Amino acid sequence: PTTGRAVYPPGNQTSWGGASGNLFNYLRSVGNTPEWDPWECALAIPSSTEQKSVDDLNRTLQFIMQGSDGRFKPTLEEFNGRPTPVNATMHDRMREMLADRNKLCIYDRTLQTSPLIHLKVAKGVRLLTHFYAFLFFADWRQDLWSKRFVRDHLRYVDGIVCAAARA
């Protein structure tokens, strides 16, 4: 909850030197800590900040899971060798993203207005997955832009790649 008052880390500490337990507990206490499991849900980003966009995501999810289009719940086998076009309808793209999953983790108004989102690492709550297999954008153009941005601008530092190669 926002109080309008500044909240400082434990002991007003700014250097943690690997002792991050207290920092993580602090971040969880002042921020929003969603429990997103990439094996259970896909993180869905609405096409706008309006509630209607969140409602559209939920309606599409229900339509897919209930088999309202006459198809069973999606599985990975359904899409093996038959990828969905990047500019397909939200329904078709979401159907592929939900393969072998049961729900969406929606970036809703609560998360959109949260000053801090802390993604904790705990049993069953670790986001150790490829972003493109977890993030779903309702607007296919936002999806393409984000994936191209990562492809073109994010890189591992050479030292990390070299250390991994030696291991």
ZITA-V933961 format. One record per residue. SS is DSSP state (~ for helix, > for strand, _ for the rest). Layout:
BEGIN
ss
SS
SS
END
This chain:
BEGIN
ss
_
_
_
_
_
_
_
_
_
~
~
~
_
_
_
_
_
_
_
_
~
~
~
~
~
~
~
~
~
~
_
>
_
_
_
_
_
_
_
_
>
>
>
>
>
_
_
_
_
_
~
~
~
~
~
~
~
~
~
~
~
~
~
~
~
_
_
_
_
_
_
_
_
_
_
~
~
~
~
_
_
_
_
_
_
_
_
_
_
~
~
~
~
~
~
~
~
_
_
_
_
_
>
>
>
>
>
_
~
~
~
~
_
_
_
_
>
_
_
_
_
_
_
_
_
_
_
_
_
_
~
~
~
_
>
>
>
_
_
~
~
~
~
~
~
~
~
~
~
~
~
~
~
_
_
_
_
~
~
~
~
~
~
~
~
~
_
END
